[in-house]
Amino acid sequence: MDTNTRRENILNDLEISEIAIKGSKLAQKYKVSRQVIVQDIAILRARGIEIYATPQGYQIEKPRENVIRGRIVSKHETLEELEDELTTIIDLGGGILDVIVEHPIYGEIKAPLMLFSRRDIAEFIKKITNLEAEPLSKLTEGVHIHTIEAKSEEILEEIKEALYDKEYLLKL
């Protein structure tokens, strides 16, 4: 299979998939290295296709019907607090689309998370732990923004109240 055909097939895989696809799975499917997949994704992005690299793999964000989106500003210090914040959002019916920090030199740094279940959160926390990585919020003394979604404004408000009660939410 030639390079252009592989890239078009990868794009098609991402467009039809309901879940993120790991680069290693794509590499295995197309019998190339993981690095070749990384390069293919970079080329597709350069063509203007918004492909997100999430903790669960690559995906193209599809518009989700019947959801309301909002942003929250949070602050916490520990990995346990991070997990509790994310779990609180999920347990109350929300989803976490991204994390954003405002860096003093680079400006806004945004990373897609696409966390919609406790399993997603567990995998995310496991990756941080296994790689001995730091969350982006470490750059800003724990302050960060999440874009979250829920099925109603009431659910978004319930999430905000719960995070405020746990002293994670910063009031704007």
PASEBA-1860 file (N, C-alpha, C; in nm, 3 decimals):
! residues 172
1> MDTNTRRE> 0.085/-0.117/0.000/0.000/0.000/0.000/0.090/0.124/0.000 ~ 0.057/0.219/-0.086/0.139/0.340/-0.090/0.103/0.434/0.025 ~ 0.190/0.531/0.049/0.177/0.623/0.163/0.045/0.699/0.161 ~ 0.009/0.755/0.047/-0.114/0.835/0.039/-0.239/0.751/0.066 ~ -0.240/0.630/0.016/-0.354/0.541/0.040/-0.363/0.508/0.189 ~ -0.247/0.480/0.252/-0.247/0.450/0.396/-0.303/0.568/0.474 ~ -0.258/0.689/0.440/-0.307/0.808/0.512/-0.458/0.825/0.495 ~ -0.507/0.804/0.375/-0.652/0.815/0.351/-0.727/0.708/0.429
9> NILNDLEI> -0.670/0.588/0.436/-0.732/0.480/0.514/-0.733/0.512/0.663 ~ -0.623/0.569/0.713/-0.617/0.609/0.854/-0.723/0.715/0.881 ~ -0.733/0.814/0.794/-0.833/0.918/0.809/-0.973/0.858/0.811 ~ -1.000/0.765/0.722/-1.130/0.698/0.719/-1.155/0.621/0.848 ~ -1.053/0.551/0.897/-1.066/0.478/1.024/-1.106/0.573/1.137 ~ -1.041/0.689/1.143/-1.069/0.786/1.249/-1.208/0.847/1.234 ~ -1.248/0.872/1.111/-1.379/0.933/1.087/-1.494/0.841/1.125 ~ -1.479/0.712/1.103/-1.590/0.621/1.131/-1.587/0.564/1.273
17> SEIAIKGS> -1.474/0.576/1.342/-1.463/0.517/1.475/-1.535/0.602/1.579 ~ -1.606/0.535/1.666/-1.675/0.602/1.777/-1.581/0.626/1.895 ~ -1.468/0.557/1.895/-1.372/0.570/2.004/-1.234/0.605/1.947 ~ -1.147/0.650/2.033/-1.010/0.681/1.992/-0.938/0.552/1.952 ~ -0.843/0.566/1.860/-0.765/0.451/1.813/-0.619/0.474/1.849 ~ -0.562/0.380/1.918/-0.421/0.391/1.957/-0.331/0.383/1.834 ~ -0.223/0.461/1.837/-0.127/0.460/1.728/-0.069/0.323/1.704 ~ -0.048/0.247/1.812/0.007/0.112/1.797/-0.089/0.021/1.722
25> KLAQKYKV> -0.220/0.040/1.740/-0.319/-0.040/1.666/-0.315/-0.006/1.517 ~ -0.304/0.125/1.487/-0.294/0.166/1.347/-0.166/0.111/1.285 ~ -0.056/0.118/1.360/0.072/0.066/1.310/0.061/-0.083/1.279 ~ -0.002/-0.155/1.368/-0.019/-0.300/1.348/-0.107/-0.327/1.226 ~ -0.216/-0.253/1.214/-0.309/-0.273/1.104/-0.243/-0.248/0.969 ~ -0.161/-0.142/0.962/-0.101/-0.104/0.835/0.043/-0.155/0.818 ~ 0.086/-0.236/0.915/0.217/-0.301/0.908/0.331/-0.201/0.888 ~ 0.326/-0.094/0.971/0.430/0.008/0.973/0.466/0.034/1.119
33> SRQVIVQD> 0.569/0.113/1.141/0.608/0.145/1.279/0.515/0.251/1.338 ~ 0.517/0.260/1.468/0.440/0.364/1.539/0.485/0.502/1.493 ~ 0.614/0.519/1.468/0.667/0.648/1.424/0.611/0.687/1.287 ~ 0.591/0.592/1.199/0.530/0.621/1.069/0.388/0.673/1.088 ~ 0.315/0.614/1.181/0.179/0.661/1.211/0.183/0.804/1.264 ~ 0.277/0.834/1.353/0.293/0.970/1.406/0.315/1.068/1.291 ~ 0.400/1.030/1.196/0.426/1.116/1.080/0.302/1.129/0.992 ~ 0.231/1.020/0.972/0.107/1.026/0.893/0.006/1.120/0.957
41> IAILRARG> -0.009/1.110/1.088/-0.103/1.198/1.159/-0.059/1.343/1.144 ~ 0.071/1.370/1.154/0.123/1.507/1.138/0.091/1.561/0.998 ~ 0.106/1.478/0.897/0.075/1.519/0.759/-0.074/1.547/0.745 ~ -0.158/1.462/0.800/-0.303/1.485/0.794/-0.341/1.614/0.866 ~ -0.278/1.640/0.981/-0.303/1.765/1.053/-0.260/1.886/0.970 ~ -0.147/1.873/0.901/-0.096/1.983/0.818/-0.194/2.014/0.704 ~ -0.274/1.916/0.666/-0.377/1.937/0.564/-0.502/2.004/0.622 ~ -0.499/2.032/0.753/-0.610/2.102/0.815/-0.710/2.012/0.884
49> IEIYATPQ> -0.681/1.885/0.895/-0.772/1.791/0.960/-0.743/1.793/1.110 ~ -0.845/1.816/1.188/-0.826/1.825/1.334/-0.830/1.686/1.395 ~ -0.713/1.631/1.413/-0.698/1.500/1.477/-0.639/1.525/1.614 ~ -0.705/1.471/1.715/-0.660/1.489/1.852/-0.585/1.365/1.899 ~ -0.475/1.390/1.968/-0.403/1.281/2.034/-0.447/1.285/2.180 ~ -0.530/1.192/2.218/-0.583/1.187/2.354/-0.513/1.075/2.430 ~ -0.533/1.067/2.560/-0.474/0.955/2.635/-0.523/0.818/2.586 ~ -0.638/0.816/2.518/-0.692/0.689/2.468/-0.647/0.658/2.325
57> GYQIEKPR> -0.585/0.754/2.259/-0.541/0.734/2.121/-0.582/0.852/2.035 ~ -0.576/0.833/1.904/-0.611/0.939/1.809/-0.761/0.938/1.782 ~ -0.815/1.059/1.762/-0.954/1.066/1.724/-0.984/1.200/1.658 ~ -1.089/1.199/1.582/-1.143/1.321/1.525/-1.267/1.352/1.606 ~ -1.273/1.473/1.661/-1.388/1.509/1.744/-1.511/1.523/1.655 ~ -1.611/1.447/1.691/-1.737/1.453/1.618/-1.835/1.535/1.701 ~ -1.913/1.619/1.634/-2.012/1.696/1.711/-2.105/1.602/1.786 ~ -2.117/1.627/1.914/-2.205/1.543/1.996/-2.338/1.616/2.009
65> ENVIRGRI> -2.445/1.544/1.983/-2.576/1.604/1.986/-2.628/1.613/2.129 ~ -2.712/1.712/2.150/-2.782/1.729/2.277/-2.690/1.743/2.396 ~ -2.581/1.817/2.381/-2.495/1.846/2.495/-2.471/1.996/2.506 ~ -2.448/2.038/2.627/-2.416/2.177/2.659/-2.270/2.177/2.702 ~ -2.194/2.275/2.655/-2.054/2.285/2.695/-2.033/2.408/2.782 ~ -1.939/2.394/2.873/-1.901/2.506/2.959/-1.756/2.492/3.000 ~ -1.703/2.599/3.056/-1.565/2.595/3.105/-1.565/2.621/3.254 ~ -1.473/2.552/3.319/-1.454/2.573/3.463/-1.307/2.603/3.487
73> VSKHETLE> -1.282/2.680/3.590/-1.145/2.709/3.632/-1.124/2.640/3.766 ~ -1.026/2.552/3.770/-1.001/2.471/3.889/-0.860/2.491/3.941 ~ -0.841/2.450/4.065/-0.708/2.449/4.123/-0.700/2.335/4.224 ~ -0.596/2.255/4.207/-0.563/2.151/4.306/-0.417/2.116/4.287 ~ -0.361/2.044/4.381/-0.217/2.020/4.382/-0.176/1.875/4.354 ~ -0.253/1.779/4.406/-0.207/1.640/4.404/-0.275/1.558/4.294 ~ -0.214/1.446/4.263/-0.270/1.352/4.166/-0.403/1.296/4.217 ~ -0.412/1.274/4.347/-0.536/1.224/4.407/-0.648/1.327/4.388
81> ELEDELTT> -0.616/1.454/4.405/-0.717/1.559/4.384/-0.757/1.568/4.237 ~ -0.660/1.552/4.148/-0.690/1.551/4.005/-0.789/1.439/3.973 ~ -0.759/1.320/4.022/-0.848/1.207/3.997/-0.986/1.231/4.056 ~ -0.991/1.288/4.176/-1.120/1.317/4.240/-1.198/1.422/4.160 ~ -1.130/1.524/4.110/-1.196/1.627/4.029/-1.259/1.563/3.905 ~ -1.180/1.485/3.832/-1.229/1.423/3.709/-1.342/1.325/3.736 ~ -1.328/1.246/3.840/-1.431/1.149/3.876/-1.561/1.218/3.917 ~ -1.549/1.329/3.988/-1.669/1.405/4.027/-1.745/1.449/3.903
89> IIDLGGGI> -1.674/1.500/3.805/-1.738/1.546/3.681/-1.809/1.430/3.611 ~ -1.740/1.319/3.597/-1.796/1.201/3.528/-1.915/1.145/3.604 ~ -1.901/1.131/3.736/-2.008/1.070/3.816/-2.136/1.152/3.814 ~ -2.124/1.281/3.791/-2.242/1.367/3.787/-2.298/1.382/3.645 ~ -2.242/1.308/3.551/-2.298/1.307/3.416/-2.228/1.395/3.316 ~ -2.108/1.440/3.350/-2.033/1.525/3.257/-1.925/1.449/3.184 ~ -1.863/1.518/3.091/-1.747/1.467/3.019/-1.642/1.576/3.017 ~ -1.516/1.539/3.017/-1.405/1.635/3.017/-1.341/1.632/2.880
97> LDVIVEHP> -1.351/1.743/2.808/-1.299/1.748/2.672/-1.152/1.783/2.667 ~ -1.107/1.873/2.755/-0.968/1.919/2.746/-0.922/1.978/2.878 ~ -0.796/2.013/2.880/-0.737/2.090/2.989/-0.659/2.204/2.924 ~ -0.669/2.321/2.985/-0.603/2.440/2.933/-0.530/2.508/3.049 ~ -0.406/2.549/3.024/-0.334/2.632/3.121/-0.287/2.757/3.050 ~ -0.274/2.863/3.124/-0.226/2.990/3.072/-0.082/3.007/3.117 ~ 0.011/2.980/3.026/0.153/2.985/3.056/0.205/3.128/3.038 ~ 0.292/3.176/3.129/0.338/3.316/3.119/0.421/3.346/2.994
105> IYGEIKAP> 0.482/3.247/2.935/0.563/3.270/2.814/0.490/3.224/2.689 ~ 0.435/3.103/2.692/0.376/3.043/2.573/0.229/3.077/2.553 ~ 0.167/3.140/2.650/0.025/3.169/2.639/-0.057/3.045/2.668 ~ -0.169/3.031/2.599/-0.260/2.919/2.623/-0.201/2.789/2.571 ~ -0.195/2.691/2.659/-0.155/2.555/2.621/-0.277/2.467/2.646 ~ -0.322/2.400/2.540/-0.444/2.320/2.548/-0.414/2.177/2.505 ~ -0.465/2.083/2.583/-0.447/1.942/2.550/-0.582/1.871/2.555 ~ -0.615/1.795/2.452/-0.741/1.720/2.455/-0.732/1.607/2.556
113> LMLFSRRD> -0.840/1.585/2.630/-0.847/1.473/2.723/-0.951/1.370/2.679 ~ -1.068/1.416/2.643/-1.177/1.330/2.597/-1.203/1.217/2.697 ~ -1.232/1.256/2.819/-1.258/1.159/2.927/-1.410/1.154/2.950 ~ -1.467/1.034/2.931/-1.612/1.021/2.943/-1.656/0.908/3.036 ~ -1.560/0.841/3.098/-1.595/0.730/3.187/-1.487/0.715/3.295 ~ -1.522/0.639/3.398/-1.422/0.609/3.501/-1.304/0.531/3.442 ~ -1.332/0.448/3.345/-1.225/0.373/3.280/-1.127/0.468/3.209 ~ -1.180/0.568/3.139/-1.095/0.668/3.074/-1.006/0.738/3.178
121> IAEFIKKI> -1.066/0.772/3.290/-0.990/0.840/3.396/-0.882/0.748/3.451 ~ -0.917/0.623/3.476/-0.820/0.528/3.530/-0.701/0.512/3.436 ~ -0.727/0.503/3.305/-0.618/0.491/3.208/-0.533/0.618/3.206 ~ -0.596/0.733/3.217/-0.526/0.861/3.218/-0.434/0.870/3.339 ~ -0.486/0.839/3.456/-0.408/0.845/3.580/-0.295/0.741/3.576 ~ -0.324/0.623/3.524/-0.222/0.518/3.512/-0.107/0.565/3.423 ~ -0.139/0.631/3.313/-0.035/0.682/3.223/0.052/0.786/3.293 ~ -0.011/0.877/3.363/0.065/0.979/3.437/0.159/0.912/3.535
129> TNLEAEPL> 0.108/0.814/3.608/0.186/0.744/3.710/0.300/0.663/3.647 ~ 0.266/0.584/3.546/0.367/0.497/3.483/0.478/0.575/3.416 ~ 0.443/0.687/3.356/0.543/0.768/3.287/0.611/0.870/3.379 ~ 0.566/0.871/3.504/0.615/0.970/3.602/0.606/1.111/3.543 ~ 0.493/1.136/3.478/0.467/1.265/3.415/0.396/1.358/3.512 ~ 0.395/1.483/3.479/0.325/1.583/3.558/0.206/1.637/3.479 ~ 0.094/1.660/3.543/-0.018/1.722/3.473/0.020/1.864/3.428 ~ -0.045/1.913/3.323/-0.017/2.050/3.275/-0.035/2.153/3.385
137> SKLTEGVH> -0.127/2.130/3.475/-0.154/2.228/3.580/-0.034/2.251/3.672 ~ 0.063/2.162/3.667/0.185/2.180/3.745/0.260/2.306/3.701 ~ 0.243/2.344/3.573/0.307/2.464/3.520/0.249/2.593/3.578 ~ 0.127/2.585/3.630/0.056/2.705/3.675/0.011/2.694/3.820 ~ 0.091/2.627/3.900/0.063/2.610/4.043/-0.075/2.552/4.069 ~ -0.117/2.462/3.982/-0.243/2.391/4.001/-0.363/2.453/3.932 ~ -0.352/2.575/3.883/-0.465/2.642/3.819/-0.477/2.594/3.675 ~ -0.597/2.557/3.635/-0.622/2.510/3.500/-0.769/2.526/3.464
145> IHTIEAKS> -0.798/2.512/3.337/-0.934/2.524/3.286/-0.971/2.392/3.219 ~ -1.096/2.351/3.236/-1.148/2.235/3.164/-1.268/2.280/3.082 ~ -1.278/2.231/2.961/-1.403/2.240/2.887/-1.476/2.111/2.920 ~ -1.596/2.126/2.973/-1.675/2.009/3.010/-1.807/2.014/2.935 ~ -1.870/1.899/2.926/-2.001/1.893/2.862/-2.095/1.807/2.945 ~ -2.224/1.835/2.927/-2.328/1.759/2.996/-2.456/1.770/2.913 ~ -2.555/1.692/2.950/-2.680/1.691/2.874/-2.770/1.810/2.905 ~ -2.741/1.883/3.013/-2.826/1.997/3.046/-2.747/2.101/3.126
153> EEILEEIK> -2.801/2.220/3.127/-2.743/2.328/3.206/-2.748/2.293/3.355 ~ -2.853/2.223/3.396/-2.868/2.184/3.537/-2.754/2.091/3.579 ~ -2.719/1.997/3.492/-2.610/1.906/3.524/-2.478/1.982/3.533 ~ -2.455/2.075/3.440/-2.333/2.158/3.448/-2.327/2.234/3.580 ~ -2.439/2.288/3.622/-2.442/2.362/3.750/-2.418/2.270/3.869 ~ -2.473/2.150/3.864/-2.451/2.053/3.971/-2.303/2.016/3.981 ~ -2.239/1.998/3.866/-2.096/1.968/3.863/-2.018/2.083/3.925 ~ -2.049/2.205/3.886/-1.979/2.323/3.939/-1.997/2.334/4.090
161> EALYDKEY> -2.118/2.310/4.139/-2.143/2.316/4.283/-2.062/2.211/4.359 ~ -2.058/2.090/4.306/-1.982/1.981/4.371/-1.834/2.013/4.374 ~ -1.781/2.067/4.264/-1.638/2.102/4.261/-1.610/2.220/4.353 ~ -1.703/2.311/4.363/-1.686/2.424/4.455/-1.687/2.375/4.600 ~ -1.779/2.284/4.632/-1.786/2.226/4.767/-1.655/2.153/4.804 ~ -1.591/2.094/4.705/-1.464/2.023/4.730/-1.344/2.119/4.724 ~ -1.373/2.246/4.703/-1.274/2.353/4.698/-1.176/2.339/4.581 ~ -1.224/2.282/4.469/-1.144/2.275/4.347/-1.178/2.390/4.254
169> LLKL> -1.303/2.430/4.253/-1.350/2.530/4.158/-1.314/2.671/4.207 ~ -1.258/2.748/4.118/-1.235/2.889/4.147/-1.352/2.968/4.094 ~ -1.410/3.052/4.177/-1.523/3.134/4.132/-1.472/3.246/4.044 ~ -1.541/3.268/3.933/-1.502/3.374/3.839/-1.562/3.507/3.879
END
